[in-house]
Amino acid sequence: MIQLSGLSFQQGGEWPVDSIERIIIQKMREAPVVYSYDTIEELTFELKYRKNIIESARAMNQGHSRFVIFAYSRCNPKYWNRSNAGGFQLRGDVTPSAAILDIFRNSSLYAFECATAMMIIYYHGLLHSIDERLFNQLFQNIYLYGWHFDPDLGIQTVHSEQFLPGDIVYFKNPDVDPETPWWRGENAVVLGDGTFFGHGVGIMNAEQMIRILNKKRKPESLQSAYLKNSVTRPSFKHLAKLSMGQRNFSAHKIQHIIIHHNKNSISFERYLYYLNKVYSQMNYLKPFPKKG
């Protein structure tokens, strides 16, 4: 169900039939939860960003970036400084937008694991959803390493049995072969046509994704890989307000602690576990409570 200013929203004719926006609207209407918006602009922004997440995923699939573990990650040194941990730190003499676009324009120069791929897709999709100047103001300190994220993205994972196009889901392989731990799971973008994009495996349906992971289980394992009932999403409302100038941003915002966990292909939920563990050890309250 969709609510706009507290009232049921039944329109949708603004978007062409069979468009991804109409598909998202329909899935929201059929959902057992309420998708609530203060204004039509908030809803329109979410539809636009979701569409651009999907288009960014498809663009990455068509490119030549490779899946590798952190130890073997590669980036274009004209835009990024590679850290010893395998992350990519934005150079101080380039704009965030130019650096993100270069990952797609010169994709053969890049190699990274699948959680990092999801973050790249988030940034790339957002760049095509907001003013470039605002993007460059917001994300002056991009560091790409797994699920490490800028606070303004407001990423969270919620329990859900229904996935919307543009969501990120996780295929878990609980009995992964310890010889190939990077096959512990696959982060994937929901494309809206029954398929998913996962960096390193490409575009396929859920059954195909699970079949690939099952080939990477412990010998004689009987526990299948599976698609978790949870979705990862940015804070569409917060980003919509920033894009419309309804919320001030700070170029000196406090960034999250970087967790160099060296575990490839983990879910965002697992990353939050590591993050909360570190904050707890520092005597802070957990800033990221589990939702759903």
FENFEN-V856693 format. One record per backbone hydrogen bond with DSSP energy under -1.0 kcal/mol. NH is the residue of the N-H (numbers start at 1). CO is the residue of the C=O. If there is no record, write none. Layout:
BEGIN
nh->NH co->CO
nh->NH co->CO
END
This chain:
BEGIN
nh->3 co->35
nh->4 co->7
nh->5 co->37
nh->7 co->4
nh->9 co->2
nh->15 co->12
nh->19 co->16
nh->23 co->19
nh->24 co->20
nh->25 co->21
nh->26 co->22
nh->27 co->23
nh->28 co->24
nh->29 co->25
nh->30 co->26
nh->35 co->1
nh->37 co->3
nh->43 co->39
nh->44 co->40
nh->45 co->41
nh->46 co->42
nh->47 co->43
nh->48 co->44
nh->49 co->45
nh->50 co->46
nh->51 co->47
nh->52 co->48
nh->53 co->49
nh->54 co->50
nh->55 co->51
nh->56 co->52
nh->57 co->53
nh->58 co->54
nh->59 co->55
nh->60 co->56
nh->61 co->57
nh->62 co->58
nh->66 co->110
nh->72 co->69
nh->73 co->70
nh->74 co->111
nh->79 co->76
nh->80 co->76
nh->81 co->89
nh->83 co->87
nh->86 co->83
nh->88 co->144
nh->89 co->81
nh->90 co->142
nh->91 co->79
nh->99 co->95
nh->100 co->96
nh->101 co->97
nh->102 co->98
nh->105 co->101
nh->106 co->102
nh->109 co->106
nh->110 co->107
nh->111 co->74
nh->112 co->66
nh->117 co->113
nh->118 co->114
nh->119 co->115
nh->120 co->116
nh->121 co->117
nh->122 co->118
nh->123 co->119
nh->124 co->120
nh->125 co->121
nh->126 co->122
nh->127 co->123
nh->128 co->124
nh->129 co->126
nh->130 co->126
nh->135 co->131
nh->136 co->132
nh->137 co->133
nh->138 co->134
nh->139 co->135
nh->144 co->88
nh->148 co->145
nh->153 co->150
nh->154 co->151
nh->156 co->233
nh->158 co->231
nh->160 co->229
nh->166 co->190
nh->167 co->164
nh->168 co->232
nh->169 co->188
nh->171 co->186
nh->172 co->226
nh->173 co->184
nh->176 co->173
nh->177 co->216
nh->180 co->177
nh->183 co->180
nh->184 co->181
nh->186 co->171
nh->188 co->169
nh->189 co->197
nh->190 co->167
nh->191 co->195
nh->196 co->204
nh->197 co->189
nh->198 co->202
nh->201 co->198
nh->202 co->198
nh->204 co->196
nh->209 co->205
nh->210 co->206
nh->211 co->207
nh->212 co->208
nh->213 co->209
nh->214 co->210
nh->216 co->213
nh->217 co->214
nh->218 co->175
nh->221 co->218
nh->226 co->172
nh->228 co->170
nh->230 co->228
nh->231 co->158
nh->232 co->168
nh->233 co->156
nh->235 co->153
nh->236 co->234
nh->239 co->235
nh->240 co->236
nh->241 co->237
nh->242 co->238
nh->243 co->239
nh->244 co->240
nh->245 co->242
nh->246 co->241
nh->253 co->250
nh->261 co->259
nh->271 co->267
nh->272 co->268
nh->273 co->269
nh->274 co->270
nh->275 co->271
nh->276 co->272
nh->277 co->273
nh->278 co->274
nh->279 co->275
nh->280 co->276
nh->281 co->277
nh->282 co->278
nh->283 co->280
nh->284 co->279
END
